[in-house]
Amino acid sequence: MASETTMRKSVREVAGALTRYAKGQGWNDEDYWIYFSTNPDWGRVHFVFVARGFDGRDSYERYKVVWDFLTKELSHEPDVLSSLNLVVNGKDEVDRGGIYRIGPEYEDYREYWTFSSPH
């Protein structure tokens, strides 16, 4: 089970990597959203990465491209990768079902930008 310190580190590292991915795609801040939830009982950090750039793309394809990016970016952080659960969605898909589409614990998710920055 991951410690609280490892989970906080995971939030910071994964959100930073997802932001680098988005910037590498040429996306503006208003084109993507990062949501996260921690589960201390299981030592897991759950992320939902939503972007307009994923609209209309196959769910496995968008997951795989982001997961591959994260495994390369965070290869030096095996503890972070081992604590990570990831969902990747398009904005249109989430708009149709709201954030509720991410799972039954949706109320525990926070938007990373709201959590970390003043805008």
PyMOL commands that set and color helices and strands:
alter all, ss='L'
color gray80, all
select helices_A, chain A and resi 4-24+29-31+52-54+59-73+78-82+91-102+106-108+112-116
alter helices_A, ss='H'
color red, helices_A
select strands_A, chain A and resi 32-39+44-51+84-90+110-111
alter strands_A, ss='S'
color yellow, strands_A
deselect
rebuild
show_as cartoon
